[in-house]
Amino acid sequence: MEATFLVNPVAGRGKGLKVWRQLEHELRQKKVLYRVLYTEYSGAATDLARQLTNQGCSRLVVVGGDGTLQEVVNGLALDQVLLGVIPSGTGNDFARSIGIPGEPSAALGVAMNGHEKRLDLGLIDGRYFLNLAGIGFDAQVAKEVNDNFKLLGGTTAYLAAVFKVLLTYRNQPLRVEMGGQTWEGKALFAAIGNGQYVGGGMRVVPQAQLDDGLLHLCIAGDVGKLDTLATLPKIFSGAHTRHPLVYQAAAKEVTVISPVPVPVHVDGELMGTTPVTFRIVAKVLRFAAAGVYSADCNWPDNSL
């Protein structure tokens, strides 16, 4: 059976192309039949995924990061195509959540031979997301990463942006409605997770699972700047959730309202401002995973 690869050559500051060259050599050595397509512009992965679906592609392996994956899932007929990934982006938080190995050859083995697992996706304004949406502080951090720090890569870029935003950011009033419950008050951020991670390994929503049919919330209330700095190292293990001003919940639908527009990001990309509603779409994504998976499989420790 011919394998189809979709490669983002600029993912991870050029890591995508480097990883593909390594894998292509392996595929040729093993005499695997394959075809490859490259993304050439922003949004190209969505267009190519739609094209491949129309051509009857049944298994697609993405060589790229979370941004490439998100574009792909928004172009595929999800019930028709089994998706795999060779993580080669900046953060690779989705791959981390599902336990895809960080080493390309091992990831290729999972993508080509792994068992099909049905995973959830989040939905906002008709667009799917994989990992995590955030409102407030972390959305402003995402903007800084994309505007000024992306060349640093992964956790380093995220931390640089955190320290810059922390100097001027003010906590915003939010009303969060979720499954019959309401949280209201000033908040540093509200994170809505399908997966656990953001920023290359920060475990912002540690209770989230990719296949439980729920969105998981982590709301940091009116936390001060010094307290934020003191708590930041704990976010890599998820221990920040023990803070007395952190609230956790789970629901199938979450609406966030604010008297002032508060920025929203989805998988690290800005998606406007509040008000906003998120929904979970259960078990819609067919994904090639290891038979038994666990988060952080073969990934380096990024803790401070």
C-alpha positions as CSV (number, residue, x, y, z in Angstrom):
1,M,0.0,0.0,0.0
2,E,1.3,3.4,-1.0
3,A,1.9,5.8,1.9
4,T,1.0,9.5,1.6
5,F,3.1,12.1,3.4
6,L,2.2,15.8,3.8
7,V,5.4,17.7,4.8
8,N,5.6,21.3,6.1
9,P,9.2,22.1,5.3
10,V,9.3,25.3,7.4
11,A,7.8,23.7,10.6
12,G,10.0,24.0,13.6
13,R,12.2,26.6,11.9
14,G,13.1,24.1,9.1
15,K,13.0,21.0,11.2
16,G,10.2,19.6,9.1
17,L,12.3,19.4,6.0
18,K,15.3,18.0,7.9
19,V,13.2,15.3,9.5
20,W,11.6,14.4,6.1
21,R,15.0,14.0,4.5
22,Q,15.9,11.5,7.2
23,L,12.7,9.6,6.8
24,E,12.7,9.6,3.0
25,H,16.1,7.9,3.1
26,E,14.7,5.2,5.4
27,L,11.6,4.7,3.2
28,R,13.8,4.3,0.1
29,Q,16.1,1.8,1.9
30,K,13.0,-0.3,2.9
31,K,11.6,0.1,-0.6
32,V,8.3,1.6,0.7
33,L,6.0,3.0,-1.9
34,Y,5.1,6.6,-1.0
35,R,4.1,9.9,-2.4
36,V,4.8,13.3,-0.8
37,L,3.2,16.7,-0.9
38,Y,4.7,19.9,0.5
39,T,2.9,22.9,2.0
40,E,3.9,26.1,0.3
41,Y,1.8,28.8,2.0
42,S,-0.2,29.4,5.2
43,G,-3.4,27.3,4.9
44,A,-1.9,25.0,2.3
45,A,-2.3,21.9,4.5
46,T,-6.1,22.4,4.7
47,D,-6.3,22.7,0.9
48,L,-4.0,19.6,0.4
49,A,-5.9,17.6,2.9
50,R,-9.2,18.3,1.1
51,Q,-7.6,17.4,-2.2
52,L,-6.2,14.1,-0.8
53,T,-9.6,13.2,0.7
54,N,-11.2,13.7,-2.7
55,Q,-8.6,11.5,-4.3
56,G,-9.5,8.6,-1.9
57,C,-6.5,8.8,0.5
58,S,-7.1,6.5,3.4
59,R,-3.9,7.0,5.5
60,L,-2.1,10.4,5.7
61,V,1.1,11.0,7.7
62,V,1.8,14.6,8.6
63,V,5.4,15.8,9.0
64,G,5.1,19.0,10.9
65,G,3.8,20.5,14.1
66,D,0.5,21.3,15.8
67,G,-0.2,24.2,13.4
68,T,0.1,21.9,10.4
69,L,-2.0,19.2,12.1
70,Q,-4.7,21.7,12.9
71,E,-4.9,22.8,9.3
72,V,-5.0,19.2,8.1
73,V,-7.9,18.2,10.4
74,N,-9.9,21.1,9.1
75,G,-9.6,19.9,5.5
76,L,-10.0,16.1,5.9
77,A,-13.2,14.1,5.7
78,L,-12.3,12.7,9.2
79,D,-14.3,9.5,8.9
80,Q,-12.4,8.5,5.7
81,V,-8.8,9.1,6.6
82,L,-6.5,7.6,9.3
83,L,-4.1,10.3,10.4
84,G,-0.6,9.9,11.7
85,V,2.1,12.4,12.6
86,I,5.9,12.8,12.7
87,P,6.3,15.6,15.2
88,S,8.6,18.2,13.9
89,G,7.2,21.6,14.9
90,T,8.0,24.1,17.5
91,G,6.0,22.7,20.4
92,N,4.5,19.3,19.3
93,D,2.0,19.4,22.2
94,F,-0.6,17.1,20.5
95,A,2.0,14.4,19.8
96,R,3.2,14.7,23.4
97,S,-0.4,14.3,24.7
98,I,-1.0,11.1,22.7
99,G,2.4,9.7,23.4
100,I,3.9,9.8,19.9
101,P,7.7,9.3,20.2
102,G,9.8,12.4,19.7
103,E,12.4,10.4,17.7
104,P,11.4,10.5,14.0
105,S,12.1,6.8,13.1
106,A,10.0,5.6,16.1
107,A,7.3,8.1,15.2
108,L,7.2,6.8,11.7
109,G,6.7,3.2,13.0
110,V,3.7,4.4,15.0
111,A,2.3,6.4,12.0
112,M,2.6,3.5,9.6
113,N,1.8,0.5,11.9
114,G,0.0,2.0,14.9
115,H,-3.5,1.0,16.0
116,E,-6.4,3.2,15.1
117,K,-7.6,5.3,18.1
118,R,-10.7,7.6,18.0
119,L,-9.9,11.0,19.5
120,D,-11.9,14.1,20.3
121,L,-11.5,17.5,18.8
122,G,-12.5,20.9,20.1
123,L,-14.7,23.2,18.0
124,I,-14.9,27.0,17.9
125,D,-16.7,29.0,15.2
126,G,-16.9,25.9,13.0
127,R,-13.2,25.3,13.2
128,Y,-11.6,22.2,14.9
129,F,-8.7,22.5,17.4
130,L,-6.5,19.8,18.8
131,N,-5.0,20.9,22.1
132,L,-6.0,23.9,24.0
133,A,-7.7,27.2,23.8
134,G,-6.9,30.1,26.1
135,I,-8.4,33.4,27.1
136,G,-6.6,36.3,28.7
137,F,-3.0,36.2,29.7
138,D,-2.0,33.1,27.8
139,A,-3.7,34.5,24.6
140,Q,-1.6,37.6,25.0
141,V,1.5,35.4,25.4
142,A,0.6,33.5,22.3
143,K,0.5,36.8,20.4
144,E,3.9,37.7,21.7
145,V,5.3,34.3,20.7
146,N,4.1,34.7,17.2
147,D,5.0,38.3,16.8
148,N,8.4,38.5,18.5
149,F,9.8,35.2,19.9
150,K,9.0,32.3,17.5
151,L,12.6,32.0,16.4
152,L,13.6,31.0,19.9
153,G,11.4,27.9,19.6
154,G,9.3,25.8,22.0
155,T,9.4,26.4,25.7
156,T,12.1,29.1,25.5
157,A,9.9,31.2,23.2
158,Y,6.9,30.7,25.5
159,L,8.8,31.7,28.7
160,A,10.3,34.8,27.0
161,A,6.8,35.9,26.1
162,V,5.4,35.2,29.5
163,F,8.0,37.5,31.2
164,K,7.3,40.3,28.7
165,V,3.5,40.1,29.0
166,L,3.6,39.8,32.8
167,L,5.1,43.3,33.1
168,T,2.0,45.1,31.8
169,Y,-0.9,42.6,31.8
170,R,-4.0,43.2,34.0
171,N,-6.4,40.4,35.0
172,Q,-9.7,40.7,33.3
173,P,-13.3,40.0,34.4
174,L,-14.7,36.8,33.0
175,R,-17.9,34.9,33.2
176,V,-17.5,31.2,32.4
177,E,-20.6,29.1,31.8
178,M,-20.1,25.3,31.6
179,G,-22.5,22.4,31.9
180,G,-24.9,24.2,34.3
181,Q,-22.1,25.7,36.4
182,T,-20.8,29.3,36.4
183,W,-17.5,30.8,37.4
184,E,-17.3,34.6,37.6
185,G,-14.6,37.0,38.6
186,K,-11.3,38.6,37.6
187,A,-9.0,36.0,36.0
188,L,-5.4,35.8,34.9
189,F,-6.5,33.2,32.3
190,A,-9.1,30.6,31.4
191,A,-7.7,27.5,29.6
192,I,-10.0,25.1,27.8
193,G,-8.3,21.8,27.0
194,N,-8.9,18.9,24.8
195,G,-5.3,17.9,25.4
196,Q,-3.1,18.7,28.3
197,Y,-0.2,20.7,26.9
198,V,0.8,24.1,25.4
199,G,4.1,25.9,24.9
200,G,6.2,22.8,24.2
201,G,5.4,20.8,27.4
202,M,3.6,23.1,29.8
203,R,0.9,20.9,31.4
204,V,-1.7,23.6,31.7
205,V,-4.8,21.4,31.9
206,P,-3.4,18.2,33.4
207,Q,-6.8,16.4,33.8
208,A,-7.6,16.6,30.0
209,Q,-7.8,13.4,28.0
210,L,-8.0,13.3,24.2
211,D,-10.7,10.6,24.2
212,D,-13.1,11.3,27.2
213,G,-15.7,13.4,25.4
214,L,-15.1,16.5,27.6
215,L,-13.4,19.8,27.5
216,H,-11.4,20.5,30.7
217,L,-11.1,23.9,32.3
218,C,-8.3,25.5,34.3
219,I,-9.2,29.0,35.4
220,A,-6.5,31.0,37.3
221,G,-8.3,33.7,39.2
222,D,-7.1,37.1,40.4
223,V,-3.5,35.9,40.8
224,G,-0.8,38.7,41.3
225,K,2.4,39.1,39.4
226,L,4.8,37.8,42.0
227,D,2.5,34.9,42.8
228,T,2.4,34.1,39.0
229,L,6.2,34.0,38.9
230,A,6.4,31.8,41.9
231,T,3.8,29.3,40.5
232,L,5.1,29.2,36.9
233,P,7.6,26.4,37.4
234,K,4.8,24.1,38.7
235,I,3.0,24.3,35.4
236,F,5.3,21.7,33.8
237,S,4.1,19.0,36.2
238,G,0.5,20.3,36.5
239,A,1.0,21.2,40.2
240,H,-0.2,24.8,39.6
241,T,-3.7,23.4,39.9
242,R,-3.2,23.1,43.7
243,H,-3.1,26.9,44.0
244,P,-6.1,28.2,46.0
245,L,-7.1,30.6,43.2
246,V,-7.1,27.9,40.5
247,Y,-10.5,26.4,39.6
248,Q,-11.0,23.2,37.5
249,A,-14.1,21.8,35.8
250,A,-15.2,19.7,32.8
251,A,-18.1,20.1,30.4
252,K,-19.1,19.4,26.8
253,E,-19.7,23.1,26.1
254,V,-18.1,26.2,27.5
255,T,-19.1,29.8,27.0
256,V,-16.9,32.7,28.1
257,I,-18.2,36.3,28.3
258,S,-16.6,39.5,29.4
259,P,-17.7,43.1,29.7
260,V,-14.5,44.0,27.7
261,P,-13.1,42.2,24.7
262,V,-10.5,39.7,26.0
263,P,-8.1,38.0,23.5
264,V,-8.6,34.3,22.6
265,H,-6.1,31.8,21.2
266,V,-6.6,28.3,19.9
267,D,-3.6,26.0,19.7
268,G,-1.3,29.1,19.9
269,E,-3.1,31.1,17.2
270,L,-5.2,34.2,18.0
271,M,-8.9,33.7,17.2
272,G,-10.5,37.0,18.1
273,T,-11.9,38.1,21.4
274,T,-14.7,37.2,23.9
275,P,-17.6,36.3,23.8
276,V,-16.8,32.8,22.6
277,T,-18.2,29.3,22.9
278,F,-16.3,26.0,22.7
279,R,-17.7,22.6,22.1
280,I,-16.3,19.1,22.1
281,V,-16.8,16.7,19.2
282,A,-16.3,13.3,20.6
283,K,-14.3,10.5,18.9
284,V,-14.3,12.2,15.5
285,L,-10.6,11.9,14.6
286,R,-9.1,8.6,13.4
287,F,-5.5,8.6,14.6
288,A,-2.7,6.1,14.4
289,A,-1.3,5.6,17.9
290,A,0.7,3.0,19.8
291,G,-1.3,0.1,21.2
292,V,-0.9,1.5,24.7
293,Y,0.0,5.2,25.0
294,S,1.0,7.5,27.8
295,A,1.9,11.2,27.8
296,D,5.6,12.1,27.6
297,C,6.5,8.9,25.8
298,N,10.2,9.3,24.9
299,W,10.1,13.1,25.3
300,P,12.8,15.1,27.1
301,D,12.1,16.8,30.4
302,N,11.3,20.5,29.8
303,S,10.9,21.4,33.5
304,L,12.6,24.5,34.9
